[in-house]
Each structure stands twice: as C-alpha cells, then as structure tokens.
Amino acid sequence: MRIADIKGEILKNEPMCNHTSFGIGGPADILAYPVDFEDLKALLKSVKDENLNYFILGSGTNLLVRDGGFQGVVICLKRMNHVAVEREYHSLGGTFASLFAQAGAPISKLLAIAVDEGFTGLEFAAGIPGSIGGAVYMNAGTTLGEIGDIIDSATLISPEGMLVTKDRNEMGFGYRTSSIQEGYCVLDIRVILRRGDKDKIRTRVLELLMKRKQRQPWEFPNAGSIFRNPNEESAGNLIESAGLKGRAVGKAQISEKHANFIVNFGKSRASDVIKLMNIVQQTVLEVHGVRLEPEIKIIGKD
C-alpha cells in the first residue's frame, strides 16, 4: 500500500482504540495526519489512484471501529484546526460576526472563542463532543439548536481534490443529517453569530455544561448518543422504559445515567457494543413497535 509523502505524520498499523472516544477499535492500515489543504489533496489523490478505502476522521467521537480494524487509510484532520473571528458588521438586529473554523477543530474550540469574544448563537453546543467537520456532516445539535442553524457557508473537497463552496441553503440540513455527498470532505466553515452580553453567554454555557454532566456518563468512555430520536420521541426514554438500563454485554453497558449511551467500562470489544445495540433495537421494537436507527457511524471489519 503506497500513499503520497506529506508534511504531516503517517502511522502504520495504528490501533484505532487510541483515536476514538469509545476507546475501542482494531488497527488501521494507515493513519495519516494532513496539516493543510495540499496534504489532504495529495492523500485523496493517492487513495483514488491506488483504489484504497479511506475514512475521514475528526475527533473520533460518534464512531465505532470494529475489532478487525480498518483496511485502508484513515485521514485524521485534527491538525487542521484553525479558528478565528474574520470580521464584524452591523445589520438589522444588531452587530454580527463571521467566524472561520477548519474541519479538524473541536466544536469546543469554536465555542470558547465565541464566549471569549461575546458572540451568541452557539451556546447550544456546550458539551457537544467532536470536530467541526463531523458536526457539519451530521448537523450535530440539541433541542436548543443545530450547527446548520448558524452556518453561512462551507468549503468541501471532492474525492478528486476539487474545492466546492456551498451556502447553508445548499447543505440540505435535517435532523442529524445533511446532503453532503459520500466521499466529500468538509474543509472549513463560516458561521454567523450575533454580539451579546459576554457574562450572560458564559453563564448560559456553564449551565448547559453542568446539565450535560449531570445527565450523561462523562466518567466512562462513550461515543455519545447511540441512536437517533425517532419522530421526536426520546430514544433514551424508549430504551429505559423497555427495561434496558444497565444491560451489559462483555464490558459494554447501557448507561445507568442515560439509556441512549453505551459505555465502555473495561476493555470492551466492538462486537460487545454491536450485540448490545442489536438487543436494544430488537427489544424496543417488541415493546414499543419502534425501530431505532443508529446515530453512531460503524466502520471496519470484524
């Protein structure tokens, strides 16, 4: 397997358990860290020329890598993580700002700048794990808001290395989804936020962080919400009322704190998590007549 020489780091036979929030996953043939657009373009050309499988990785949240690992190239964007305030402007409704963020930046980094500068509109993201790229791809959010609500535009790179810029209306945002085509990678985004009261913004973020910490099992490795909420119902409530809280397979367990989280409380295998997910789907279907669909991405081989 050959890929282009890049300025960033290239690791071979790298255990993915070291690169996911679940702490689970077999080795990737190659894990590459591009540091800029030229690196990323060269990597995409290599995988295309060599007809290799590839996967774009951000922070490794919302992801389960199977025990057999990933055959191909995992391209991790963590080192493409620049975030900045580009400009402020006045318009109807107040003073606004355009903020720029590269895909590999954590959502928390963009939120921190918004809080420090006194810009409101991103508070809903307090405690949401993951990178900007992944958040855009799946329109991450809560009942209080979604990434798609604040995006002005996004720059994507095609599998052939071509740049495409799309505005919010072209992104096809829906509940935990977007219309970004398979194989396309988010390179960077611009969001629009409004100037607000810095102290109120900071207080609100801290309140939301505290609520998330109280409700979610941050003390154990996990991948966030496992299933999508069906038809505005709570997947967690459906799982809990089906009597599944605390159910375990191996070292994977449905959280006692929030039933839509599966936690790794030891050295869990991906197969344990998948078996537990299957139990949840089957039981909830039998009890409630509802088929839960996964929110997490599962990649790799058994």
C-alpha positions in Angstrom: 0.0 0.0 0.0 1.5 3.3 -1.1 0.3 6.8 -0.3 1.8 10.2 -1.0 4.5 11.8 1.1 3.0 14.6 3.1 4.2 17.2 5.6 2.1 15.6 8.3 2.6 12.4 10.2 1.8 8.9 8.8 1.3 5.9 11.1 1.1 2.3 10.0 -1.0 -0.5 11.7 -2.2 2.0 14.2 -4.8 0.8 16.9 -7.9 2.9 16.5 -8.8 2.4 20.1 -6.3 5.1 20.8 -8.1 7.6 18.5 -11.8 7.2 19.4 -13.8 8.5 22.3 -15.1 4.9 22.8 -11.5 3.6 23.3 -12.5 0.7 21.0 -11.2 -0.5 17.7 -8.7 -2.6 15.8 -5.8 -1.2 13.8 -6.0 1.0 10.7 -3.6 0.0 7.9 -2.6 3.7 7.7 -3.5 6.7 9.8 -2.4 10.0 8.2 -2.5 13.5 9.6 -2.6 16.1 6.9 -1.6 19.6 8.1 -3.1 21.6 5.2 -5.1 21.5 2.1 -2.2 20.4 -0.1 -1.5 17.4 2.2 -5.2 16.5 2.1 -5.4 16.8 -1.6 -2.3 14.6 -2.1 -3.8 12.0 0.2 -7.1 11.9 -1.6 -5.3 11.6 -4.9 -3.2 8.7 -3.5 -6.2 6.7 -2.3 -8.0 7.3 -5.6 -5.0 6.3 -7.7 -4.4 3.1 -5.6 -8.2 2.4 -5.3 -7.9 2.3 -1.5 -10.7 2.5 1.1 -10.5 5.7 3.2 -12.3 7.3 6.0 -12.2 10.9 7.2 -11.7 11.2 11.0 -12.1 14.2 13.2 -12.1 13.8 17.0 -13.1 10.2 16.9 -16.5 10.7 18.6 -19.7 9.3 17.3 -17.7 6.4 15.9 -17.2 2.7 16.5 -14.4 0.9 14.8 -14.8 -2.9 14.5 -12.4 -5.2 16.2 -10.7 -6.2 12.9 -9.7 -2.6 12.3 -9.9 -0.6 9.0 -8.4 -1.8 5.8 -7.2 1.3 4.0 -6.3 4.8 5.0 -7.8 6.8 7.9 -7.3 10.5 7.3 -7.4 12.5 10.5 -8.0 16.2 10.3 -7.1 17.1 13.9 -4.1 19.2 12.8 -6.2 21.3 10.5 -7.8 23.1 13.4 -7.5 26.9 12.9 -10.4 29.0 14.3 -10.7 32.8 14.0 -13.0 35.8 14.0 -12.9 37.1 10.4 -15.0 40.3 10.7 -17.7 42.1 12.5 -20.5 44.0 10.8 -23.7 45.9 11.7 -27.0 44.8 10.3 -30.7 44.8 11.2 -30.9 43.2 14.7 -27.5 44.2 16.0 -23.8 43.5 15.5 -22.8 40.3 13.9 -19.6 38.4 13.3 -18.3 35.9 10.8 -16.2 33.2 12.3 -14.0 30.8 10.4 -13.2 27.2 11.5 -11.3 24.4 9.9 -12.9 21.0 9.9 -10.5 19.4 12.4 -11.1 22.0 15.1 -13.1 20.8 18.1 -16.6 22.3 18.4 -15.5 23.4 21.9 -12.7 25.5 20.4 -15.1 27.5 18.3 -17.5 27.8 21.3 -14.6 29.1 23.5 -13.8 31.8 21.1 -17.4 32.8 20.8 -17.7 33.0 24.6 -14.4 35.0 25.0 -15.4 37.5 22.3 -19.0 37.8 23.4 -20.9 36.3 20.5 -24.1 34.5 21.0 -25.8 31.7 19.0 -23.6 28.8 19.7 -24.4 28.2 23.3 -26.4 25.1 22.4 -23.1 23.3 21.5 -21.9 23.4 25.1 -20.7 19.8 25.9 -21.2 18.5 22.4 -18.1 16.5 21.6 -16.4 16.1 18.2 -14.9 18.2 15.4 -16.4 20.8 13.2 -16.3 18.6 10.1 -18.2 15.8 11.7 -20.7 18.2 13.3 -21.5 19.7 9.9 -21.7 16.3 8.2 -24.4 15.1 10.7 -25.8 18.5 11.6 -24.9 18.0 15.3 -27.1 19.7 17.8 -29.6 19.5 20.6 -33.2 20.6 21.1 -31.8 24.1 21.6 -30.2 24.4 18.2 -28.1 22.8 15.5 -24.9 23.6 13.6 -26.9 24.1 10.4 -28.7 27.0 12.1 -25.6 29.1 12.2 -23.6 28.1 9.1 -23.2 30.8 6.5 -21.1 28.6 4.1 -18.9 25.5 4.0 -16.0 24.6 1.8 -15.9 20.9 0.7 -13.3 18.9 -1.1 -14.4 16.2 -3.6 -12.7 12.8 -3.8 -10.9 14.2 -6.9 -9.5 17.1 -4.9 -11.8 19.8 -6.2 -13.0 22.6 -3.9 -16.7 23.3 -3.7 -18.3 26.1 -1.7 -21.9 25.8 -0.6 -24.1 28.1 1.4 -26.5 27.0 4.1 -29.4 26.5 1.8 -27.4 24.1 -0.4 -26.4 21.9 2.5 -29.7 20.1 2.9 -29.6 20.1 6.7 -32.1 17.9 8.6 -32.3 16.1 11.8 -28.7 14.7 12.3 -28.1 14.7 8.6 -27.0 16.8 5.6 -26.9 16.4 1.9 -23.1 16.2 1.7 -22.3 13.5 -0.8 -20.4 10.3 0.2 -16.7 10.8 -0.3 -16.8 14.6 0.1 -14.9 16.1 3.0 -15.7 19.3 4.9 -12.6 21.5 4.7 -13.8 24.6 6.6 -16.9 26.6 7.5 -18.0 30.1 8.2 -20.7 30.7 10.8 -22.6 33.9 11.7 -23.1 34.8 15.4 -24.6 37.9 17.0 -22.8 40.1 19.6 -24.4 39.7 23.0 -23.7 40.1 26.7 -20.5 38.2 27.5 -21.3 37.4 31.1 -24.8 36.1 30.2 -23.3 33.9 27.4 -20.6 32.5 29.7 -23.2 31.8 32.4 -25.5 30.0 30.0 -22.7 27.8 28.6 -21.7 26.8 32.1 -25.3 26.0 33.0 -25.6 23.8 29.9 -22.3 22.1 30.6 -23.4 21.3 34.2 -26.7 19.8 33.0 -25.0 17.6 30.4 -22.5 16.4 33.0 -25.3 15.5 35.4 -27.3 13.7 32.7 -24.6 12.0 30.6 -21.9 9.4 31.6 -18.8 11.5 31.1 -17.0 9.4 33.6 -16.7 6.4 31.1 -15.5 6.2 27.5 -18.5 6.5 25.2 -19.5 7.7 21.7 -22.3 10.0 22.6 -25.9 9.2 21.7 -26.1 5.7 20.1 -29.5 6.0 18.4 -31.4 8.8 16.7 -34.5 10.1 18.3 -37.4 8.7 16.3 -40.2 11.0 15.3 -39.4 13.5 18.0 -39.6 10.8 20.7 -36.7 10.3 23.0 -34.6 7.2 22.2 -33.3 7.2 25.7 -36.8 7.1 27.2 -37.8 4.3 24.9 -34.8 2.3 25.9 -35.2 3.0 29.6 -39.0 2.1 29.6 -38.1 -1.2 27.8 -36.2 -2.1 30.9 -32.7 -2.0 29.4 -30.8 0.5 31.6 -27.7 -1.2 32.9 -27.9 -4.2 30.5 -24.4 -5.3 29.6 -22.6 -7.5 27.1 -19.0 -8.1 28.0 -17.5 -4.8 29.1 -20.1 -2.7 27.2 -23.1 -1.4 29.2 -26.2 0.7 28.6 -25.5 3.6 30.9 -27.3 3.8 34.2 -27.3 7.5 33.8 -28.7 7.9 30.3 -30.1 4.9 28.4 -29.1 6.2 25.0 -25.4 6.0 25.9 -23.4 2.8 25.8 -20.3 3.0 27.9 -17.0 1.1 27.8 -16.4 0.2 31.5 -13.4 -2.0 30.8 -11.7 -3.2 27.7 -14.8 -3.6 25.7 -14.8 -5.0 22.2 -16.7 -3.5 19.3 -18.6 -6.8 18.9 -19.9 -6.3 22.5 -21.3 -2.9 21.6 -22.8 -4.2 18.4 -24.5 -7.1 20.2 -25.9 -4.7 22.8 -27.1 -2.4 20.0 -28.9 -5.3 18.4 -30.5 -6.2 21.8 -31.8 -2.6 22.2 -33.2 -2.5 18.6 -35.0 -5.8 19.0 -36.4 -5.1 22.5 -37.6 -1.6 21.7 -39.2 -2.9 18.5 -41.0 -5.6 20.5 -42.1 -3.3 23.4 -42.8 -0.1 21.6 -43.1 -1.0 17.9 -40.4 1.4 17.1 -37.2 0.6 15.1 -34.3 2.6 16.4 -31.7 3.7 13.9 -28.1 4.2 14.9 -26.7 7.7 15.2 -23.1 6.5 15.5 -21.0 5.5 12.5 -19.7 2.0 12.4 -16.6 1.2 10.2 -14.1 -1.5 9.7 -14.2 -5.3 9.6 -15.0 -7.9 12.2 
